[in-house]
């Protein structure tokens, strides 16, 4: 019935196209999908000439049959046909926007834009391996086979499907660049949850999912913990127990965490902006795990910039955003954190107080994952009130409300680039680097280390190495900054550090 509906709709659309003098196809050609309308479009005389020409050059009809002339009906040669039926899967994510897990998988229509080689982000693992299995389309086809009966029911939690999804870096390049906006990262989160529910959760996955607890412990013992973590015996132990590559080093543990510094800062300056300006309002700074425990200088820089812009900065009660848990498939635990954060932060969004973050993956979690991970009407509203700091500052600038010493105009589609180009005397160049290859814990994992570096070496590392020491490297994500330092030997700054350095 659905196939016949498709044919009937196409017939009516083709009649409308004819009525208004249109064409059945454009730059993509007629193909098997549209050649069946050619006789109606061109008329019997011209169509007969097409057939005669075809017969002269291809009398046996062996060269690309069914194209232009003598085409089968559009309902023939369907990949699945009218009997297609997807198996329903009980999931952790609601997949509300997609209409279910099966519909999310079926969003891939095989266009193969994910098999790009030279530009963009999608798909980093395919760009290195050039294997169909490691493209977004290959993964979607494998998942589809697992839910439509072509593979046994247990395939959805099988080691072979784990292999197919293993090199997905969860970068969400597919969601941004695929014409159908296939979100393979989200599908992988769900798969990992299903897989671990049946096969058990590895120790390494639990370690990285709970990286905040590890950081809390490390900070409590710093600087001794830094010496221990960097020692040869510790690296050997990390490799043997957790499969962490010995050439990778965990981020340093700070002796003074950012919240502890912030409490002292407020004690010195009170709650008003340190500049002495009358406050333009309040802003909640969401201190991510790495800002809190590993790189508190980022938080200090953010406070300096926000206060210089005239805002009172609030550090709210919250938990880890849950991104590490989501990435490792620990969705039940991530759901608990999401519910906690919505409870604690929604009241600020409700009052119109913006929630600003420094780490893109954290803000993406609020926007992209929370509304589908927990069934709470407040989650979408909270998502609308969260911003990366560059988005927040750019919005203020465009409304004429930013009091920082910046140029009046800058052009770019990227908020980060636009803000940086507002700095007086700054020359800013963007590198079309795609995914850096680190992707959270991916680059730490022993079996993924070489792949991680190969992705970085395609475009990112050479572009940075080509620039002289007078150029500063700026990257938004902590994983990207770690990867750049590891792959090029050059430190990378967060945008907010550059802005803070430019202030008097």
C-alpha positions as CSV (number, residue, x, y, z in Angstrom):
1,X,0.0,0.0,0.0
2,X,2.7,2.5,0.9
3,X,4.6,1.8,-2.4
4,X,1.4,2.4,-4.4
5,X,0.8,5.6,-2.5
6,X,4.3,6.7,-3.5
7,X,3.6,5.9,-7.2
8,X,0.2,7.7,-7.1
9,X,1.8,10.8,-5.6
10,X,4.6,10.8,-8.1
11,X,2.0,10.5,-11.0
12,X,0.2,13.6,-9.7
13,X,3.4,15.5,-9.2
14,X,4.6,14.7,-12.7
15,X,1.3,16.0,-14.1
16,X,1.8,19.3,-12.2
17,X,5.4,19.5,-13.5
18,X,4.1,19.1,-17.0
19,X,1.3,21.7,-16.5
20,X,3.7,24.4,-15.4
21,X,6.4,23.6,-18.0
22,X,8.9,22.0,-15.6
23,X,11.4,19.2,-16.0
24,X,11.4,15.8,-14.2
25,X,15.1,16.0,-13.3
26,X,17.8,18.6,-13.1
27,X,21.6,18.2,-12.5
28,X,21.3,14.7,-11.2
29,X,19.9,13.2,-14.4
30,X,16.9,10.9,-15.0
31,X,18.3,7.7,-13.6
32,X,16.2,4.7,-12.7
33,X,13.9,6.9,-10.5
34,X,12.7,9.3,-13.2
35,X,13.3,7.8,-16.6
36,X,9.8,6.3,-16.6
37,X,8.3,9.8,-17.2
38,X,10.4,10.6,-20.2
39,X,7.9,9.5,-22.9
40,X,5.2,11.7,-21.2
41,X,7.7,14.6,-20.9
42,X,9.2,14.6,-24.4
43,X,6.3,13.1,-26.4
44,X,6.2,9.9,-28.6
45,X,8.1,11.3,-31.6
46,X,11.2,12.5,-29.7
47,X,11.1,9.5,-27.4
48,X,11.1,7.2,-30.4
49,X,14.2,9.0,-31.7
50,X,15.9,8.4,-28.3
51,X,15.2,4.7,-28.6
52,X,16.5,4.6,-32.2
53,X,19.7,6.3,-31.1
54,X,20.1,3.9,-28.2
55,X,19.6,0.9,-30.6
56,X,22.4,2.2,-32.9
57,X,25.1,2.5,-30.2
58,X,23.8,-0.3,-27.9
59,X,21.8,-2.8,-29.9
60,X,22.0,-5.4,-27.1
61,X,20.9,-3.0,-24.4
62,X,23.8,-3.9,-22.2
63,X,25.1,-0.4,-21.4
64,X,23.4,1.1,-18.4
65,X,20.0,-0.4,-19.2
66,X,16.8,1.2,-18.0
67,X,18.1,4.8,-18.2
68,X,16.4,7.4,-20.4
69,X,14.5,4.8,-22.5
70,X,12.7,1.5,-21.8
71,X,12.8,2.3,-18.1
72,X,11.1,0.1,-15.5
73,X,8.3,1.6,-13.4
74,X,9.5,3.5,-10.4
75,X,8.1,0.8,-8.1
76,X,10.3,-1.9,-9.6
77,X,13.7,-2.9,-8.3
78,X,13.0,-1.4,-4.9
79,X,15.6,-2.2,-2.3
80,X,13.1,-3.4,0.3
81,X,9.7,-3.3,-1.3
82,X,6.2,-3.3,0.2
83,X,7.0,-6.0,2.8
84,X,9.6,-3.9,4.6
85,X,9.0,-3.7,8.3
86,X,11.4,-2.5,10.9
87,X,11.6,-4.2,14.3
88,X,10.7,-1.8,17.2
89,X,13.5,-1.4,19.8
90,X,13.0,-0.2,23.3
91,X,15.5,2.7,23.6
92,X,16.9,5.1,26.2
93,X,16.6,8.1,23.9
94,X,13.1,8.9,22.9
95,X,14.0,9.8,19.2
96,X,11.0,12.1,19.3
97,X,12.1,14.3,16.5
98,X,12.9,11.4,14.2
99,X,9.8,9.4,15.1
100,X,11.6,6.5,16.7
101,X,14.9,4.6,16.5
102,X,14.0,2.9,13.3
103,X,13.1,6.2,11.6
104,X,16.4,7.7,12.8
105,X,18.3,4.8,11.1
106,X,16.1,5.1,8.0
107,X,16.9,8.8,7.5
108,X,20.0,7.6,5.6
109,X,18.9,7.4,1.9
110,X,22.2,6.3,0.5
111,X,23.3,9.6,-1.0
112,X,26.9,8.9,0.1
113,X,27.8,12.5,0.8
114,X,29.6,11.0,3.8
115,X,32.1,9.5,1.4
116,X,33.8,12.9,0.8
117,X,37.6,12.9,0.9
118,X,38.8,16.4,0.7
119,X,36.7,18.9,2.7
120,X,34.3,19.3,5.5
121,X,34.0,17.1,8.6
122,X,31.9,14.1,7.6
123,X,33.2,11.4,7.9
124,X,36.7,11.5,9.4
125,X,37.2,7.7,9.7
126,X,36.1,7.2,6.1
127,X,38.5,9.9,4.9
128,X,41.3,7.8,6.4
129,X,40.2,4.2,5.7
130,X,38.2,4.8,2.4
131,X,36.1,1.8,3.5
132,X,32.3,1.8,3.1
133,X,31.9,0.1,6.5
134,X,33.5,3.2,8.1
135,X,31.2,5.7,6.4
136,X,28.0,7.1,7.9
137,X,26.1,5.2,5.1
138,X,27.8,1.9,5.9
139,X,26.9,2.2,9.6
140,X,23.4,3.1,8.8
141,X,23.0,0.2,6.4
142,X,24.3,-2.2,9.1
143,X,21.9,-0.8,11.7
144,X,19.0,-1.1,9.2
145,X,19.9,-4.7,8.5
146,X,19.8,-5.3,12.3
147,X,16.3,-3.9,12.7
148,X,14.6,-5.1,9.5
149,X,15.2,-8.8,9.8
150,X,18.0,-9.2,7.3
151,X,20.2,-10.0,10.3
152,X,19.0,-11.9,13.4
153,X,17.5,-10.0,16.3
154,X,20.6,-10.4,18.5
155,X,22.6,-8.5,15.8
156,X,21.7,-5.2,17.4
157,X,24.0,-6.1,20.3
158,X,26.6,-8.1,18.4
159,X,30.4,-7.8,18.4
160,X,30.3,-7.4,14.6
161,X,28.0,-4.4,14.7
162,X,30.2,-3.0,17.5
163,X,33.1,-3.2,15.0
164,X,31.1,-1.3,12.4
165,X,30.3,1.5,14.8
166,X,33.7,1.5,16.6
167,X,35.4,4.1,14.4
168,X,32.5,6.6,14.6
169,X,34.1,9.5,16.5
170,X,30.7,10.9,17.5
171,X,31.7,14.2,16.0
172,X,28.2,14.9,14.6
173,X,29.6,16.0,11.3
174,X,27.0,13.8,9.6
175,X,24.2,15.7,11.4
176,X,25.5,19.0,10.1
177,X,26.6,18.0,6.6
178,X,24.4,15.0,5.5
179,X,21.5,16.2,3.4
180,X,19.2,14.0,5.6
181,X,20.9,15.2,8.8
182,X,21.6,11.6,9.9
183,X,22.7,11.7,13.6
184,X,25.0,8.7,13.7
185,X,26.6,9.8,17.0
186,X,23.2,9.6,18.7
187,X,22.6,6.2,17.1
188,X,25.9,5.0,18.4
189,X,25.1,6.2,21.9
190,X,22.0,4.1,21.8
191,X,23.8,1.1,20.3
192,X,26.4,1.2,23.0
193,X,23.7,1.3,25.7
194,X,22.0,-1.7,24.1
195,X,25.4,-3.5,23.6
196,X,26.6,-3.0,27.2
197,X,23.2,-4.0,28.6
198,X,23.7,-7.4,27.0
199,X,27.5,-7.8,27.2
200,X,28.5,-5.8,30.2
201,X,30.2,-2.4,30.4
202,X,34.0,-2.4,30.2
203,X,36.1,-0.8,32.9
204,X,37.6,1.8,30.5
205,X,34.1,2.9,29.5
206,X,33.2,3.4,33.1
207,X,36.4,5.3,33.8
208,X,36.0,7.8,31.0
209,X,32.2,8.1,31.7
210,X,33.0,9.1,35.2
211,X,36.0,11.4,34.4
212,X,34.7,14.0,36.8
213,X,35.1,11.7,39.8
214,X,38.7,10.9,38.6
215,X,39.4,14.6,38.4
216,X,38.0,15.3,41.8
217,X,40.3,12.6,43.3
218,X,43.3,13.9,41.3
219,X,42.7,17.5,42.4
220,X,42.5,16.4,46.1
221,X,45.9,14.8,45.8
222,X,47.6,17.4,43.5
223,X,50.4,18.0,42.7
224,X,51.4,14.5,43.8
225,X,48.7,13.0,41.6
226,X,50.2,14.8,38.5
227,X,53.6,13.2,39.2
228,X,52.1,9.8,39.7
229,X,49.9,10.0,36.6
230,X,52.9,11.1,34.4
231,X,55.3,8.4,35.7
232,X,56.3,5.4,33.6
233,X,54.7,2.8,36.0
234,X,51.4,4.6,36.0
235,X,51.3,4.8,32.2
236,X,52.1,1.1,32.0
237,X,49.3,0.4,34.5
238,X,46.8,2.6,32.5
239,X,47.7,0.7,29.4
240,X,47.3,-2.7,31.0
241,X,44.1,-2.0,33.0
242,X,42.3,0.5,30.8
243,X,43.8,0.3,27.3
244,X,45.0,3.9,27.4
245,X,47.9,4.5,25.0
246,X,51.1,5.2,26.8
247,X,51.9,8.3,24.7
248,X,48.8,10.0,25.9
249,X,48.7,11.8,29.2
250,X,45.6,12.7,31.2
251,X,45.0,16.4,31.7
252,X,46.8,17.9,34.7
253,X,45.0,18.1,38.0
254,X,44.7,21.7,39.4
255,X,45.7,22.4,43.0
256,X,43.1,25.1,43.2
257,X,39.8,24.2,41.4
258,X,38.0,26.9,39.6
259,X,35.0,27.0,42.0
260,X,37.4,27.4,44.9
261,X,39.1,30.4,43.2
262,X,35.7,31.8,42.3
263,X,34.5,31.8,45.9
264,X,37.7,33.7,46.9
265,X,37.2,36.1,43.9
266,X,33.7,36.9,45.0
267,X,34.9,37.4,48.5
268,X,37.4,40.0,47.2
269,X,35.2,41.8,44.7
270,X,31.6,41.1,45.9
271,X,29.0,40.1,43.3
272,X,29.3,43.2,41.2
273,X,31.5,43.4,38.1
274,X,35.2,43.9,39.0
275,X,35.3,46.9,36.6
276,X,33.1,48.9,38.8
277,X,30.5,49.3,36.1
278,X,26.8,49.1,37.0
279,X,25.8,45.5,36.2
280,X,24.1,44.8,32.9
281,X,22.5,41.7,34.5
282,X,23.5,38.3,35.6
283,X,24.9,35.4,33.7
284,X,25.4,31.8,34.8
285,X,28.8,30.3,33.9
286,X,28.5,26.6,33.4
287,X,31.9,25.3,34.6
288,X,32.5,22.1,32.7
289,X,34.6,19.3,34.2
290,X,37.8,20.3,32.6
291,X,37.5,24.0,33.4
292,X,36.6,23.0,37.0
293,X,39.4,20.6,37.7
294,X,42.1,20.7,35.0
295,X,42.2,24.2,33.4
296,X,40.8,26.7,35.9
297,X,42.6,29.5,34.0
298,X,39.8,29.2,31.4
299,X,37.2,29.9,34.0
300,X,39.2,32.8,35.3
301,X,39.5,34.3,31.8
302,X,35.7,33.9,31.3
303,X,35.0,35.7,34.5
304,X,37.3,38.5,33.5
305,X,35.7,38.9,30.1
306,X,32.1,38.7,31.4
307,X,32.7,41.1,34.3
308,X,34.5,43.5,31.9
309,X,31.3,43.4,29.8
310,X,29.4,44.4,32.9
311,X,27.8,41.2,34.1
312,X,27.5,39.6,37.5
313,X,28.8,36.0,37.1
314,X,27.0,33.1,38.9
315,X,28.3,29.6,39.4
316,X,25.2,27.5,39.9
317,X,24.8,24.1,41.6
318,X,25.1,21.5,38.9
319,X,26.5,18.1,38.0
320,X,28.6,17.0,35.0
321,X,26.6,17.7,31.8
322,X,26.7,13.9,31.1
323,X,28.5,14.1,27.8
324,X,31.2,11.6,28.9
325,X,28.5,9.1,30.0
326,X,26.5,9.6,26.8
327,X,29.5,9.1,24.6
328,X,30.2,5.8,26.4
329,X,26.6,4.6,26.3
330,X,25.9,4.9,30.0
331,X,22.6,6.6,29.3
332,X,20.8,5.7,32.5
333,X,23.5,7.5,34.5
334,X,23.5,10.4,32.0
335,X,19.8,10.7,32.4
336,X,20.2,11.2,36.1
337,X,22.6,14.0,35.6
338,X,20.4,15.6,33.0
339,X,17.4,15.6,35.3
340,X,19.5,17.1,38.1
341,X,20.8,19.9,35.9
342,X,17.4,20.7,34.5
343,X,16.1,21.0,38.1
344,X,18.9,23.3,39.2
345,X,19.3,25.4,36.1
346,X,15.9,25.9,34.7
347,X,15.0,28.6,37.1
348,X,17.7,30.8,35.6
349,X,16.5,30.2,32.1
350,X,12.9,30.9,33.2
351,X,14.1,34.3,34.5
352,X,15.9,35.1,31.3
353,X,19.3,34.7,32.8
354,X,21.6,33.3,30.1
355,X,23.6,30.1,30.8
356,X,27.0,30.4,29.2
357,X,29.5,27.6,28.7
358,X,33.1,27.3,27.4
359,X,33.1,23.7,26.2
360,X,31.1,23.1,23.0
361,X,30.4,19.4,23.8
362,X,28.7,20.5,27.1
363,X,26.5,23.1,25.5
364,X,25.7,20.6,22.7
365,X,24.5,18.2,25.3
366,X,22.0,20.7,26.7
367,X,20.7,21.5,23.3
368,X,20.9,18.2,21.4
369,X,20.6,15.4,24.0
370,X,18.7,16.6,27.0
371,X,15.4,17.2,25.2
372,X,15.4,13.6,23.9
373,X,17.1,11.9,26.9
374,X,14.6,13.0,29.5
375,X,10.9,13.5,29.1
376,X,10.7,16.9,30.8
377,X,9.1,19.9,29.1
378,X,11.6,22.2,30.8
379,X,14.6,20.6,28.9
380,X,13.8,22.3,25.6
381,X,13.3,25.6,27.3
382,X,16.6,25.2,29.1
383,X,18.3,24.4,25.8
384,X,17.1,27.7,24.3
385,X,18.7,29.6,27.2
386,X,22.2,28.0,26.9
387,X,25.0,29.6,24.8
388,X,28.7,29.2,24.1
389,X,30.5,32.3,25.4
390,X,31.3,33.4,21.8
391,X,27.6,33.2,20.9
392,X,26.6,35.2,23.9
393,X,29.2,37.9,23.4
394,X,28.5,38.1,19.6
395,X,24.8,38.5,20.4
396,X,25.6,41.4,22.8
397,X,27.8,43.0,20.2
398,X,25.1,42.8,17.5
399,X,22.6,44.5,19.8
400,X,25.1,47.2,20.7
401,X,25.4,46.0,24.3
402,X,29.0,44.8,24.4
403,X,31.3,47.3,26.2
404,X,34.6,45.5,25.4
405,X,37.2,47.4,23.3
406,X,36.4,45.7,19.9
407,X,36.0,46.8,16.3
408,X,32.6,47.7,15.1
409,X,32.2,45.0,12.4
410,X,33.5,41.6,11.3
411,X,32.2,39.1,8.8
412,X,32.0,35.3,9.1
413,X,29.4,32.6,9.6
414,X,31.2,31.4,12.7
415,X,30.6,33.2,16.0
416,X,34.2,32.4,17.1
417,X,35.7,33.9,14.0
418,X,33.5,36.9,14.1
419,X,34.5,37.7,17.7
420,X,38.2,37.1,17.1
421,X,38.1,39.4,14.0
422,X,36.6,42.2,16.2
423,X,39.9,42.4,18.1
424,X,41.8,45.5,16.9
425,X,44.9,44.5,14.9
426,X,44.1,40.8,14.8
427,X,44.5,38.7,11.6
428,X,42.4,35.6,11.8
429,X,42.5,32.6,9.5
430,X,40.3,29.6,9.7
431,X,41.6,26.1,9.0
432,X,39.2,23.7,7.2
433,X,40.4,20.9,9.5
434,X,37.3,18.8,9.9
435,X,37.4,16.6,13.0
436,X,40.7,16.9,14.8
437,X,40.7,13.1,15.5
438,X,40.7,13.3,19.3
439,X,37.0,13.1,20.0
440,X,37.0,13.0,23.8
441,X,38.4,9.6,24.9
442,X,38.7,8.2,21.4
443,X,42.3,9.4,20.9
444,X,43.3,8.0,24.3
445,X,42.3,4.5,23.5
446,X,45.2,2.3,22.5
447,X,43.5,0.7,19.5
448,X,42.4,4.1,18.2
449,X,45.6,6.1,18.7
450,X,47.0,5.7,15.2
451,X,43.6,6.4,13.6
452,X,43.3,9.5,15.8
453,X,46.7,10.9,14.6
454,X,46.0,9.9,11.0
455,X,42.8,12.1,11.1
456,X,44.7,15.0,12.6
457,X,47.5,14.6,10.0
458,X,45.2,14.9,7.0
459,X,44.7,18.7,7.3
460,X,44.9,20.0,10.8
461,X,48.5,19.3,11.8
462,X,50.1,20.4,8.5
463,X,48.1,23.7,8.5
464,X,49.3,24.5,12.0
465,X,52.9,23.5,11.3
466,X,52.9,25.7,8.3
467,X,52.3,28.8,10.4
468,X,55.2,30.6,12.2
469,X,55.5,31.1,16.0
470,X,54.0,34.5,15.7
471,X,50.6,32.9,15.1
472,X,48.5,31.8,18.0
473,X,46.4,28.7,17.7
474,X,42.8,28.9,19.0
475,X,40.5,25.9,19.4
476,X,37.2,25.8,21.3
477,X,37.2,22.2,22.6
478,X,39.5,20.7,25.2
479,X,40.0,17.6,23.1
480,X,41.0,19.7,20.1
481,X,43.5,21.6,22.2
482,X,45.0,18.4,23.6
483,X,45.2,16.9,20.1
484,X,46.9,20.0,18.6
485,X,49.5,20.0,21.4
486,X,50.2,16.3,21.0
487,X,50.3,16.3,17.2
488,X,52.2,19.6,16.6
489,X,53.9,20.4,19.9
490,X,52.2,23.8,19.9
491,X,49.9,25.0,22.6
492,X,46.4,26.0,21.7
493,X,44.3,28.6,23.5
494,X,40.6,28.9,24.1
495,X,39.0,31.9,22.5
496,X,38.1,33.4,25.9
497,X,41.8,33.4,26.9
498,X,42.6,35.5,23.8
499,X,39.8,37.9,24.7
500,X,41.0,38.2,28.3
501,X,44.6,38.8,27.2
502,X,43.3,41.7,25.0
503,X,41.7,43.4,28.0
504,X,43.6,46.1,30.0
